[in-house]
Amino acid sequence: MPKQKQNPLATNNMRPIHPGEVLREEFLMPYQLTAHALSMALQVPAPRINDIVREKRAITVDTALRLAKFFGNSAEFWMGLQTDFDMAVARWSVQDALDRIRVFQPDKA
């Protein structure tokens, strides 16, 4: 029986967390900030932050730098969230191909 492709929503019984969810739940809501107010503070177009918060857009390096400056954390924090999310989604989308790739084992002479 072929191995069934595992949905990223089921990996470790946890779905991948979009950085927009972290921004919304851990930063905007506790501080009672709106996406519009944040976009003004970061000096970026409002749709950029709105789309991130709605989990429809990725965080770019530019946005990560601005978020880090505003919230006093690191750009690496924001990019790490994005990378983790992207890896989980990509792993799911190419799982069938990955399952067919053999691990390289050089000949031992």
Secondary structure, DSSP 8 states (H G I E B T S, - for coil): -------TTTGGG-----HHHHIIIIIITTTT--HHHHHHHHTS-HHHHHHHHTTSS---HHHHHHHHHHHTS-HHHHHHHHHHHHHHHHHHHTHHHHHH---------
